[in-house]
């Protein structure tokens, strides 16, 4: 039987007893009906799965003892940073979830000229907390032990001007002449996805100034929540671990 995997934001070591938060406890005890002595798997993003067992169960929390650890090597050799224009409603959740499953290394929610979602400081903090949960849950499901880095929302031009970004920046453009096969992708790249309605003139100017390479995915125009995922899958086939 496959053991349930749970992400915890805490150090993990063999022999240690770990306090599980209310959300994890509720899922294990109320949904899965686990009890004292039952086995589970914990991970915290350090590249290992930790086999554990429940040693304490209470209404407001549980504790698990770590029994062993196992290194998991299922990260893609291709490091792709997804710069995704913030989408409305649950579309952004969908992108985060599926991009994580597809092996993305990092995700940058970007604000473009035509981005319709407006986040003030309070809404931004709540949204980031929610998004982190979406990414962690996707890792639980797909078996990843490295949690993709989730950056705070940033304006497209500001992110393009930030030196830590990958040197190769690809921008999906249905009018571009190149396809992904025409671009030399070695260690990785950044993949920029526009919003509903596409990039505005200021966005395009910033992308050109940063040396971004326009690429297309076939003859059809894809929605913002489809485009990045299709490109990620294609990149994994061309230079990642789908081949």
C-alpha positions in Angstrom: 0.0 0.0 0.0 1.3 3.4 -0.9 1.9 5.6 2.1 0.5 9.1 2.3 3.1 11.8 1.8 2.9 15.0 3.8 4.9 18.2 3.5 6.1 19.7 6.8 7.9 23.0 7.3 10.3 21.8 9.8 13.8 20.1 10.1 13.6 16.3 9.8 16.1 13.7 11.0 16.0 10.0 11.8 15.0 9.5 15.5 13.4 13.0 15.8 9.8 13.5 16.9 8.0 16.1 14.7 4.9 18.1 15.6 2.4 18.1 12.8 0.2 21.1 12.2 -3.6 21.1 12.4 -4.1 20.8 8.7 -1.9 17.8 8.3 -3.3 16.2 11.4 -6.9 16.7 10.2 -6.1 15.0 6.8 -4.3 12.1 8.5 -6.7 11.4 11.3 -10.1 12.6 10.0 -9.8 11.9 6.3 -7.4 8.9 6.2 -8.4 7.5 9.6 -4.8 6.9 10.7 -4.1 6.1 14.3 -1.2 5.5 16.7 1.5 3.5 15.1 0.4 3.9 11.6 3.0 4.7 9.0 3.3 7.8 6.8 5.9 9.7 4.8 7.1 13.2 5.5 9.2 15.6 3.4 10.4 19.1 3.8 12.0 20.0 0.5 15.6 18.8 1.2 15.5 16.0 -1.3 14.6 13.1 1.0 11.5 11.2 2.0 11.3 10.4 5.7 9.4 7.3 6.7 7.6 8.0 10.1 4.9 6.7 12.4 2.3 8.4 14.5 3.2 8.4 18.1 0.7 11.0 19.4 -2.7 12.0 18.2 -4.8 14.8 19.7 -7.6 17.1 18.6 -5.3 20.0 17.9 -2.3 18.2 16.6 -0.3 15.0 16.2 3.3 13.9 16.5 5.3 11.6 14.3 8.6 9.8 14.9 11.0 9.7 12.0 12.1 6.1 11.4 14.3 6.3 8.3 15.1 8.5 5.3 15.5 7.8 1.6 17.0 10.1 -1.0 14.7 10.7 -4.0 16.2 11.7 -7.3 13.3 12.6 -9.6 14.1 16.2 -10.4 14.4 17.2 -14.0 17.9 17.8 -15.3 16.4 20.9 -17.1 16.0 23.9 -14.8 13.0 25.9 -16.1 11.8 29.0 -14.3 8.1 29.7 -15.2 7.3 33.4 -15.2 3.5 33.3 -15.4 1.2 36.3 -15.7 -1.2 36.1 -12.8 -4.4 34.5 -14.0 -7.9 34.9 -12.6 -9.7 32.6 -10.1 -8.6 29.0 -9.9 -6.7 29.2 -13.2 -3.6 30.2 -11.3 -4.0 27.3 -8.9 -4.2 25.0 -11.9 -1.0 26.4 -13.4 0.9 26.1 -10.2 -0.3 22.6 -9.6 0.4 21.2 -13.0 3.7 23.1 -13.5 4.9 21.5 -10.3 4.0 18.1 -11.6 5.8 18.8 -14.8 9.0 19.5 -13.0 9.4 23.3 -13.0 12.2 24.5 -10.8 10.8 27.9 -9.8 7.6 29.9 -10.4 7.4 33.7 -10.7 3.9 35.3 -10.7 4.3 38.3 -12.9 2.2 41.5 -13.3 1.9 42.6 -16.9 0.3 45.5 -18.7 -2.9 43.6 -19.2 -3.0 41.6 -16.0 -6.5 41.8 -14.6 -5.8 40.5 -11.1 -4.9 43.3 -8.6 -3.2 42.3 -5.4 -2.7 44.8 -2.5 -0.4 43.9 0.3 -3.0 42.0 2.4 -4.4 40.1 -0.5 -0.9 39.4 -1.8 0.2 37.8 1.4 -3.0 35.7 1.6 -2.6 34.7 -2.0 1.0 33.7 -1.5 0.2 31.5 1.5 -2.5 29.8 -0.6 -0.2 29.3 -3.6 2.5 27.8 -1.4 -0.1 25.3 -0.2 -1.1 24.4 -3.7 2.6 23.8 -4.7 3.3 21.7 -1.6 0.2 19.6 -2.2 1.2 19.0 -5.8 4.6 17.8 -4.5 2.9 15.4 -2.1 0.9 13.9 -5.0 3.6 13.6 -7.6 6.4 12.4 -5.4 8.7 15.4 -5.6 10.9 16.1 -2.6 12.2 19.4 -3.9 9.6 22.1 -3.6 9.7 24.6 -6.5 10.7 28.0 -5.3 7.7 30.4 -5.4 8.6 34.0 -5.8 6.4 36.9 -4.7 4.5 38.6 -7.5 6.6 41.2 -9.4 6.2 43.4 -12.4 7.5 41.9 -15.6 9.9 44.7 -16.4 11.3 44.5 -12.8 11.8 40.8 -13.0 13.5 41.0 -16.4 16.0 43.6 -15.0 16.9 41.3 -12.1 20.3 39.6 -12.7 19.6 36.3 -11.0 17.1 35.3 -13.7 18.2 32.7 -16.2 20.3 34.0 -19.1 18.0 32.4 -21.7 14.5 33.9 -21.7 11.8 32.4 -23.9 8.6 34.2 -24.5 5.6 32.4 -26.0 4.3 34.3 -29.0 1.9 32.8 -31.5 3.3 35.2 -34.2 7.0 34.1 -33.6 8.8 32.4 -36.4 10.9 30.1 -34.2 9.7 26.9 -32.5 11.1 25.4 -29.3 13.1 23.0 -31.5 14.9 25.9 -33.0 16.4 27.1 -29.7 19.4 25.6 -28.1 18.3 24.8 -24.5 21.1 23.3 -22.4 20.9 23.6 -18.7 17.6 25.5 -18.6 15.8 28.7 -19.3 13.0 31.1 -18.2 9.7 30.7 -19.8 7.5 33.8 -19.9 3.7 33.4 -20.3 1.4 36.4 -21.0 -2.0 37.1 -19.5 -5.5 36.8 -21.0 -5.4 39.2 -23.9 -1.7 38.8 -24.5 1.3 41.1 -23.9 0.9 44.9 -24.2 3.4 47.2 -26.0 5.3 48.0 -22.8 5.6 44.3 -22.0 7.0 43.6 -25.5 9.4 46.5 -25.3 10.7 45.1 -22.0 11.1 41.6 -23.4 12.9 42.8 -26.4 15.2 44.9 -24.3 16.0 41.9 -22.2 16.9 39.8 -25.2 13.9 37.4 -24.8 13.5 34.9 -27.7 10.0 34.6 -29.1 8.8 31.0 -29.7 5.5 29.6 -30.8 3.7 26.3 -30.1 2.0 25.4 -33.3 -0.6 27.3 -35.3 -3.2 27.8 -32.5 -3.5 30.5 -29.8 -3.4 28.8 -26.4 -5.0 30.2 -23.2 -2.7 31.5 -20.5 -3.4 28.5 -18.3 -2.7 26.1 -21.2 0.3 27.7 -22.9 2.9 27.4 -20.1 2.0 23.8 -19.3 2.1 22.8 -22.9 5.5 24.5 -23.3 6.9 22.8 -20.1 5.8 19.4 -21.4 7.5 20.1 -24.7 10.7 21.3 -23.0 10.8 18.2 -20.9 10.6 16.1 -24.0 13.2 18.0 -25.9 15.8 18.4 -23.1 14.4 17.1 -19.8 13.3 13.7 -18.5 10.3 12.9 -20.7 12.5 11.5 -23.5 
